[in-house]
Amino acid sequence: MAPRAFSIIAALTVAGLVIGPVTAVILRAEAFSGFRPADWQALRFTLLQATLSGLFSVLLAVPLARALARRQFNGRRLLVALLGAPFILPVIVAVLGLLAVFGQSGLLNRLFAPLGVPEVQIYGLHGVLLAHVFFNLPLATRLILQGWLAVPAEQFRLAATLGMGRRAMWLSIEWPMLRGIVPGAFAVIFVICLSSFAVALTLGGGPRATTLELAIYQSMRFDFDLARAAVLGLVQLALALTAGLIALRVTALPVAAKGLDRQVPRWDRTDRWATCSDAAWIALAALFLLTPLLMVTLNGLAGITTLGSSVWQAAGHSILVALGSTALCLFWALPLATRWGEWLGLAGIALSPLVLGIGLFLIVRPVANPFELALYVTATVNAFVSLPFVLRILRPEAEAIRADYKRLRDALGLSGWAWLRWVFLPRLKRPLGFAAGLTAALSMGDLGVIALFADPDRATLPLKVYQLMGAYRMEQAAGAALLLLCLSLGLFWLFDRGGRVGSAT
């Protein structure tokens, strides 16, 4: 089969996966006059938490990114690399780690109790914000750090030559850069937080802290009110599409000025106040991001030996779902690794996984039991959600290979499988391994659609951790969370490492 035919099949499949479920949701939805007061509250809370999460993440990321941009120290490269870890970290693992630090019986309350300090409460709006900042502070920092590093070093040297103070340098160099970067970073985080489900499910803390995603879940699982779930799904879809378009429009532009790519020591970093401030921001960020993971590891070591057979069965389900979603995502991504294909894949960001899940539920229900297909539906949705990230990884290298080897392909008459086997795939091996590892890790830790469909016999490991937490079996939950963390990072490492071994580039 020709590559063009593969591209058409993949495009039609992805388009059908968008149009079919959305159409099913629209047909099922009733008039908007049925929107309840609780639904309006969920809408307000969704917008509030997404706005505050984006605002706090960006505000905290600015001084942290500035500190990392002007400091060189042992372990800096490792710390910057660790800033990407929360992206592939299973949400339920991070939540359990945050509970171990900020929860009622957490580390902070145990330390502050003898001092008479009021007990720290993690449930409700502040808990949701805390978790979102944990996940998105690293993302905002990486985005803003790239903007800082893109400023030509000659500009800072010129500022030093002219004797510009910190305020003048901020207004003439740093603020213009931030003005172009920060709105895009805020918009991206806002979109991510709009469809945050697992955080609200575990830390929401009641009707006043319910998001639209959580309201959709409650309508399906507890009330089985498909019409209300469909209406909420349409509202969520409209929000995500609007926010996604805004995010694309305000995406940061590259710094216009050019330099010689020489590293010039920042004169302002020798100031004692700047040194202390930078050290404090870096230390606090490292403490905030690494302590929950350390607590999960320590607590999980004691609980992993107490895990029952149901946990290991759930782990097997998660591995199968992760491998299936990885294979499906790559099957779509390889022929769609083009400019128009990447635009098509952006639907994976705009379309809420729960909205997609509801649509698939409505489509499957007349012909089969949706709960028996829970793992298949979960793998499909996970592949679709990962598609935009995979296309962003594969497309630049794929287009370069097509351009560089076009004359050779035409001269030798290579097409179809021969082209893929001998030229395309060997030279795409490194980004392909990274994309596969990312997809597998994201799918392994997903707690979304599976919460709508799964019964006890088809639970995945993230759902099992949540169930153990709900039953207050925290030791076993910690053990299962450590297992989930190891499996997620292990799958990522295996695929990424496999892409690096013997790669052509």
C-alpha positions as CSV (number, residue, x, y, z in Angstrom):
1,M,0.0,0.0,0.0
2,A,1.3,3.5,-0.9
3,P,2.3,5.9,1.8
4,R,-0.4,8.3,0.6
5,A,-3.0,5.6,1.1
6,F,-1.7,5.0,4.7
7,S,-2.0,8.8,5.3
8,I,-5.6,8.9,4.1
9,I,-6.6,5.9,6.2
10,A,-4.9,7.4,9.3
11,A,-6.5,10.8,8.7
12,L,-10.0,9.3,8.2
13,T,-9.6,7.2,11.3
14,V,-8.6,10.1,13.5
15,A,-11.2,12.4,12.0
16,G,-13.9,9.7,12.6
17,L,-12.7,9.3,16.2
18,V,-13.4,13.0,16.6
19,I,-16.6,13.5,14.6
20,G,-18.3,10.2,15.6
21,P,-18.2,10.6,19.4
22,V,-18.9,14.4,19.3
23,T,-21.9,13.8,17.0
24,A,-23.2,11.1,19.4
25,V,-22.8,13.5,22.3
26,I,-24.6,16.3,20.4
27,L,-27.5,14.0,19.5
28,R,-27.9,12.8,23.0
29,A,-27.7,16.3,24.7
30,E,-31.0,17.9,25.7
31,A,-31.9,21.6,25.8
32,F,-29.6,23.8,27.7
33,S,-32.5,24.9,29.8
34,G,-31.8,21.8,31.9
35,F,-28.5,23.3,33.1
36,R,-28.7,23.0,36.9
37,P,-27.3,25.3,39.6
38,A,-24.7,22.7,40.4
39,D,-23.6,22.7,36.8
40,W,-23.1,26.4,36.8
41,Q,-21.1,26.0,40.0
42,A,-19.0,23.4,38.3
43,L,-18.4,25.7,35.3
44,R,-17.4,28.6,37.5
45,F,-15.1,26.4,39.5
46,T,-13.5,25.0,36.4
47,L,-12.7,28.5,35.0
48,L,-11.5,29.7,38.4
49,Q,-9.1,26.9,39.1
50,A,-7.8,26.9,35.6
51,T,-7.2,30.6,35.7
52,L,-5.5,30.6,39.2
53,S,-3.5,27.5,38.3
54,G,-2.1,29.1,35.2
55,L,-1.5,32.4,37.0
56,F,0.4,30.9,40.0
57,S,2.4,28.5,37.8
58,V,3.6,31.3,35.6
59,L,4.3,33.8,38.4
60,L,6.4,31.2,40.3
61,A,8.1,30.1,37.1
62,V,9.5,33.5,36.2
63,P,12.0,33.9,39.1
64,L,12.8,30.2,38.9
65,A,13.6,30.3,35.2
66,R,15.6,33.5,35.7
67,A,17.7,31.8,38.4
68,L,18.3,28.8,36.2
69,A,19.2,31.1,33.3
70,R,21.9,33.0,35.1
71,R,23.4,30.3,37.3
72,Q,25.8,27.5,36.5
73,F,26.2,24.8,39.2
74,N,26.8,21.1,39.6
75,G,23.6,19.3,39.0
76,R,22.0,22.1,37.0
77,R,21.5,19.9,33.9
78,L,20.0,17.2,36.0
79,L,17.6,19.6,37.7
80,V,16.5,21.0,34.4
81,A,15.9,17.5,33.1
82,L,13.9,16.6,36.2
83,L,11.7,19.6,35.5
84,G,10.3,17.4,32.7
85,A,9.5,14.5,35.0
86,P,6.0,15.6,36.2
87,F,4.8,15.5,32.6
88,I,5.1,11.7,32.4
89,L,4.4,11.2,36.1
90,P,1.1,9.4,36.8
91,V,-1.3,11.9,38.3
92,I,-2.4,9.6,41.0
93,V,1.2,9.0,42.1
94,A,1.8,12.8,42.4
95,V,-1.5,13.2,44.3
96,L,-0.4,10.5,46.8
97,G,2.9,12.2,47.2
98,L,1.3,15.5,47.8
99,L,-1.0,13.9,50.4
100,A,2.1,12.4,52.1
101,V,3.6,15.9,52.4
102,F,0.5,18.2,52.8
103,G,-2.2,15.8,53.9
104,Q,-3.8,15.6,57.4
105,S,-1.2,13.0,58.5
106,G,1.4,14.4,56.2
107,L,5.0,15.5,56.8
108,L,4.2,19.2,57.3
109,N,1.4,18.6,59.8
110,R,3.6,16.2,61.8
111,L,6.4,18.8,61.9
112,F,4.2,21.7,62.8
113,A,1.9,20.1,65.3
114,P,4.3,20.5,68.3
115,L,4.6,24.2,67.4
116,G,0.8,24.8,67.6
117,V,0.6,25.7,63.9
118,P,-2.9,25.2,62.5
119,E,-3.3,22.0,60.5
120,V,-2.7,22.2,56.8
121,Q,-5.7,21.2,54.7
122,I,-5.2,20.0,51.2
123,Y,-8.7,19.3,50.0
124,G,-10.7,21.9,48.1
125,L,-9.7,24.7,45.8
126,H,-6.2,25.1,47.4
127,G,-5.5,21.4,47.1
128,V,-6.4,21.4,43.4
129,L,-4.3,24.5,42.9
130,L,-1.4,22.9,44.7
131,A,-1.5,19.8,42.5
132,H,-1.8,21.8,39.3
133,V,1.2,24.0,40.3
134,F,3.2,20.9,41.0
135,F,2.5,19.6,37.5
136,N,2.6,22.8,35.6
137,L,5.4,24.8,37.3
138,P,8.0,22.7,35.6
139,L,6.3,23.2,32.2
140,A,6.1,27.0,32.7
141,T,9.7,27.1,33.9
142,R,10.9,25.2,30.8
143,L,9.0,27.5,28.4
144,I,10.2,30.7,30.1
145,L,13.7,29.3,30.5
146,Q,13.9,28.8,26.7
147,G,12.9,32.4,26.2
148,W,15.6,33.6,28.6
149,L,18.3,31.4,26.9
150,A,17.2,32.7,23.5
151,V,18.1,36.3,24.4
152,P,21.5,36.9,22.8
153,A,24.3,37.1,25.4
154,E,25.6,40.2,23.7
155,Q,22.6,42.1,24.9
156,F,23.5,41.4,28.6
157,R,27.1,42.3,27.8
158,L,26.0,45.6,26.3
159,A,23.8,46.3,29.3
160,A,26.9,45.8,31.5
161,T,29.0,48.1,29.3
162,L,26.4,50.8,29.6
163,G,26.3,50.4,33.4
164,M,22.5,49.6,33.4
165,G,21.1,48.7,36.7
166,R,18.8,45.7,37.4
167,R,15.6,47.7,36.8
168,A,16.8,49.2,33.5
169,M,17.9,45.8,32.3
170,W,14.6,44.3,33.3
171,L,12.6,46.9,31.4
172,S,14.8,46.9,28.3
173,I,15.7,43.2,27.9
174,E,13.9,40.8,30.2
175,W,10.4,42.3,30.3
176,P,10.0,42.4,26.5
177,M,11.0,38.8,26.3
178,L,8.5,37.8,29.0
179,R,5.8,39.7,27.4
180,G,6.0,37.4,24.4
181,I,6.5,34.2,26.3
182,V,4.3,34.4,29.4
183,P,0.9,34.7,27.7
184,G,1.5,31.6,25.7
185,A,2.7,29.7,28.7
186,F,-0.4,30.8,30.7
187,A,-2.7,29.8,27.9
188,V,-1.2,26.3,27.5
189,I,-1.5,25.7,31.2
190,F,-5.1,27.0,31.3
191,V,-6.1,24.5,28.6
192,I,-4.4,21.7,30.4
193,C,-6.1,22.5,33.7
194,L,-9.6,22.8,32.0
195,S,-9.6,19.1,31.4
196,S,-7.9,18.0,34.6
197,F,-9.9,15.1,36.0
198,A,-7.8,13.0,38.4
199,V,-6.8,16.0,40.5
200,A,-10.3,17.2,41.0
201,L,-11.5,13.6,41.6
202,T,-9.0,13.1,44.4
203,L,-8.6,16.5,45.9
204,G,-11.8,18.4,45.0
205,G,-13.4,17.9,48.3
206,G,-17.1,18.4,47.7
207,P,-19.7,20.0,45.5
208,R,-18.1,23.5,45.8
209,A,-14.9,22.1,44.3
210,T,-16.3,20.1,41.3
211,T,-15.0,20.7,37.8
212,L,-17.0,20.0,34.6
213,E,-15.0,16.9,34.0
214,L,-15.8,15.6,37.5
215,A,-19.5,16.5,37.0
216,I,-19.5,14.5,33.8
217,Y,-18.0,11.5,35.6
218,Q,-20.6,11.8,38.4
219,S,-23.4,12.0,35.9
220,M,-22.2,8.8,34.3
221,R,-21.1,6.7,37.2
222,F,-23.5,7.6,39.9
223,D,-26.7,9.0,38.2
224,F,-26.3,7.4,34.8
225,D,-27.8,10.6,33.4
226,L,-26.5,10.4,29.9
227,A,-28.3,13.5,28.7
228,R,-26.8,15.7,31.5
229,A,-23.4,14.2,30.9
230,A,-23.8,15.0,27.2
231,V,-24.7,18.6,27.9
232,L,-21.8,19.0,30.2
233,G,-19.6,17.4,27.7
234,L,-20.6,19.9,25.0
235,V,-19.9,22.8,27.4
236,Q,-16.5,21.3,28.2
237,L,-15.8,20.8,24.5
238,A,-16.7,24.5,23.7
239,L,-14.5,25.7,26.5
240,A,-11.5,23.5,25.4
241,L,-11.9,24.5,21.8
242,T,-12.1,28.2,22.6
243,A,-9.1,28.1,25.0
244,G,-7.1,25.9,22.6
245,L,-7.6,28.5,19.7
246,I,-6.6,31.3,22.1
247,A,-3.5,29.3,23.2
248,L,-2.5,28.8,19.5
249,R,-2.9,32.5,18.8
250,V,-0.8,33.7,21.7
251,T,1.9,31.0,21.4
252,A,5.3,32.6,22.1
253,L,7.2,34.0,19.1
254,P,11.0,33.5,19.0
255,V,13.2,36.4,20.1
256,A,13.8,38.7,17.2
257,A,17.3,39.7,18.0
258,K,20.2,37.6,17.0
259,G,23.6,37.0,18.5
260,L,26.8,34.9,18.0
261,D,25.6,32.1,20.3
262,R,28.4,32.9,22.7
263,Q,27.9,32.5,26.5
264,V,28.8,35.7,28.3
265,P,28.7,35.6,32.1
266,R,25.8,37.7,33.5
267,W,27.3,40.6,35.5
268,D,24.1,40.8,37.6
269,R,24.6,37.3,39.0
270,T,27.5,38.5,41.2
271,D,25.2,40.7,43.3
272,R,24.8,39.2,46.8
273,W,21.0,39.7,46.8
274,A,20.7,38.1,43.4
275,T,22.8,35.2,44.5
276,C,20.8,34.5,47.6
277,S,17.5,35.0,45.8
278,D,18.4,32.6,43.0
279,A,19.7,30.0,45.4
280,A,16.5,30.2,47.4
281,W,14.2,29.8,44.4
282,I,16.1,26.9,43.1
283,A,16.3,25.2,46.5
284,L,12.5,25.7,47.2
285,A,11.5,24.5,43.7
286,A,13.7,21.3,44.1
287,L,12.2,20.7,47.5
288,F,8.7,21.2,46.3
289,L,9.0,19.0,43.3
290,L,11.2,16.2,44.7
291,T,9.8,15.7,48.3
292,P,6.5,14.2,47.2
293,L,8.3,11.7,45.0
294,L,10.7,10.8,47.8
295,M,7.7,10.3,50.1
296,V,6.0,8.0,47.6
297,T,9.1,6.0,47.3
298,L,9.7,5.7,51.0
299,N,6.1,4.9,51.9
300,G,5.8,2.5,48.9
301,L,8.8,0.4,49.9
302,A,6.9,-0.7,53.0
303,G,3.6,-1.3,51.2
304,I,4.7,-3.0,48.0
305,T,5.1,-6.4,49.8
306,T,1.4,-6.2,51.0
307,L,-0.1,-6.0,47.5
308,G,-2.7,-8.5,46.6
309,S,-3.4,-10.3,43.4
310,S,-5.9,-7.7,42.3
311,V,-3.2,-5.1,42.2
312,W,-0.9,-7.2,40.1
313,Q,-3.8,-8.0,37.8
314,A,-4.5,-4.3,37.4
315,A,-0.8,-3.7,36.7
316,G,-1.1,-6.3,33.9
317,H,-4.1,-4.5,32.5
318,S,-2.2,-1.2,32.5
319,I,0.8,-2.6,30.7
320,L,-1.5,-4.1,28.0
321,V,-3.3,-0.8,27.6
322,A,-0.1,1.2,27.5
323,L,1.4,-1.1,24.8
324,G,-1.8,-1.1,22.8
325,S,-2.2,2.7,22.9
326,T,1.5,3.1,21.9
327,A,1.1,0.8,18.9
328,L,-2.1,2.5,17.8
329,C,-0.7,6.0,18.3
330,L,2.4,5.3,16.3
331,F,0.3,3.6,13.6
332,W,-1.6,6.9,13.2
333,A,1.4,9.2,13.7
334,L,3.8,7.8,11.1
335,P,1.7,8.6,8.1
336,L,0.4,11.9,9.7
337,A,3.9,13.3,10.5
338,T,3.3,16.2,8.2
339,R,2.1,19.8,8.7
340,W,-1.5,19.1,7.9
341,G,-1.4,15.9,9.9
342,E,-0.1,17.8,13.0
343,W,-3.0,20.2,12.7
344,L,-5.4,17.3,12.6
345,G,-3.7,15.8,15.7
346,L,-4.3,19.0,17.7
347,A,-7.8,17.7,18.3
348,G,-6.3,15.5,20.9
349,I,-5.6,18.6,23.0
350,A,-8.9,20.3,22.4
351,L,-11.2,17.3,22.9
352,S,-11.7,16.2,26.5
353,P,-10.9,12.5,27.1
354,L,-14.1,12.2,29.1
355,V,-16.2,13.8,26.2
356,L,-14.6,11.3,23.9
357,G,-15.3,8.5,26.3
358,I,-19.0,9.5,26.6
359,G,-19.3,9.6,22.8
360,L,-17.7,6.1,22.4
361,F,-20.0,4.8,25.2
362,L,-23.1,6.1,23.4
363,I,-21.9,4.6,20.1
364,V,-20.9,1.2,21.6
365,R,-23.9,0.8,24.0
366,P,-26.5,-0.3,21.4
367,V,-24.3,-3.2,20.0
368,A,-22.2,-4.3,23.0
369,N,-21.6,-3.9,26.7
370,P,-19.3,-0.9,27.1
371,F,-17.9,-2.1,30.4
372,E,-16.6,-5.3,28.7
373,L,-14.7,-3.1,26.2
374,A,-13.3,-0.7,28.9
375,L,-9.7,-1.6,28.2
376,Y,-10.0,-1.3,24.5
377,V,-11.8,2.1,24.7
378,T,-9.2,3.3,27.2
379,A,-6.3,2.4,24.9
380,T,-7.9,4.1,22.0
381,V,-8.6,7.3,23.9
382,N,-5.1,7.3,25.4
383,A,-3.6,6.9,21.9
384,F,-5.7,9.8,20.6
385,V,-4.7,12.1,23.5
386,S,-1.0,11.3,23.0
387,L,-1.1,11.9,19.3
388,P,-0.4,15.7,19.2
389,F,2.7,15.2,21.4
390,V,4.0,12.4,19.3
391,L,3.4,14.3,16.0
392,R,5.3,17.3,17.5
393,I,8.2,14.9,18.2
394,L,8.2,13.1,14.9
395,R,7.2,15.7,12.3
396,P,10.5,17.8,12.1
397,E,12.7,14.7,11.6
398,A,10.2,13.0,9.3
399,E,10.0,16.0,7.0
400,A,13.8,16.3,7.0
401,I,14.1,12.6,6.0
402,R,11.6,13.0,3.1
403,A,13.4,16.1,1.9
404,D,16.9,14.7,2.1
405,Y,16.2,11.3,0.5
406,K,13.6,12.3,-2.0
407,R,16.0,12.0,-5.0
408,L,17.4,8.7,-3.8
409,R,13.9,7.3,-3.3
410,D,12.9,8.4,-6.8
411,A,16.1,7.1,-8.4
412,L,15.8,3.7,-6.8
413,G,12.0,3.5,-7.1
414,L,11.6,2.9,-3.4
415,S,8.0,3.0,-2.2
416,G,5.8,1.4,0.4
417,W,7.4,-1.1,2.7
418,A,10.8,-0.8,1.1
419,W,11.0,2.9,1.8
420,L,9.8,2.4,5.4
421,R,12.2,-0.5,6.1
422,W,15.4,0.7,4.5
423,V,15.3,4.5,4.8
424,F,12.5,6.1,6.8
425,L,12.2,4.0,10.0
426,P,16.0,3.5,10.6
427,R,16.6,7.3,10.5
428,L,13.5,8.0,12.6
429,K,14.4,5.5,15.2
430,R,15.6,7.9,17.9
431,P,12.6,10.2,18.0
432,L,10.3,7.2,17.4
433,G,11.7,5.6,20.6
434,F,11.2,8.8,22.6
435,A,7.6,9.2,21.3
436,A,6.8,5.6,22.1
437,G,8.2,6.0,25.6
438,L,6.2,9.1,26.2
439,T,3.0,7.6,24.9
440,A,3.4,4.4,27.0
441,A,4.2,6.4,30.2
442,L,1.2,8.7,29.7
443,S,-1.1,5.8,29.0
444,M,0.2,3.8,31.9
445,G,-0.6,6.6,34.4
446,D,-3.9,7.7,33.0
447,L,-6.9,7.9,35.3
448,G,-9.7,9.2,33.1
449,V,-11.8,7.2,30.7
450,I,-11.1,4.0,32.6
451,A,-12.9,5.5,35.6
452,L,-16.1,5.8,33.5
453,F,-16.1,2.3,32.1
454,A,-14.2,-0.1,34.4
455,D,-15.6,-2.7,36.7
456,P,-13.4,-4.4,39.4
457,D,-12.3,-7.2,37.0
458,R,-11.0,-4.6,34.4
459,A,-9.4,-2.0,36.6
460,T,-6.1,-0.5,35.6
461,L,-3.3,0.3,38.2
462,P,-4.1,4.0,38.5
463,L,-7.8,3.2,39.2
464,K,-6.7,0.5,41.7
465,V,-4.6,3.1,43.5
466,Y,-7.5,5.4,43.7
467,Q,-9.8,2.6,45.0
468,L,-7.3,1.8,47.7
469,M,-7.1,5.4,48.7
470,G,-10.9,5.6,48.9
471,A,-10.9,2.5,51.2
472,Y,-8.2,4.2,53.4
473,R,-5.7,1.4,52.8
474,M,-3.0,3.9,52.4
475,E,-0.1,1.5,52.9
476,Q,-1.2,-0.6,50.0
477,A,-2.0,2.5,48.0
478,A,1.5,3.7,48.5
479,G,2.9,0.3,47.4
480,A,0.7,0.3,44.3
481,A,1.7,3.9,43.5
482,L,5.4,3.0,43.7
483,L,4.8,0.0,41.4
484,L,2.9,2.3,39.0
485,L,5.8,4.9,39.1
486,C,8.4,2.2,38.4
487,L,6.3,0.7,35.5
488,S,5.7,4.1,33.9
489,L,9.3,5.3,34.1
490,G,10.5,1.8,33.1
491,L,8.4,1.7,29.9
492,F,9.5,5.2,29.1
493,W,13.2,4.2,29.6
494,L,12.9,1.0,27.6
495,F,11.3,2.6,24.5
496,D,13.6,5.7,24.7
497,R,16.7,3.5,25.2
498,G,15.6,1.2,22.4
499,G,15.4,4.2,20.0
500,R,18.9,5.3,20.9
501,V,20.6,1.9,20.5
502,G,21.9,1.5,16.9
503,S,20.0,4.5,15.7
504,A,21.1,6.0,12.4
505,T,21.2,9.6,13.8
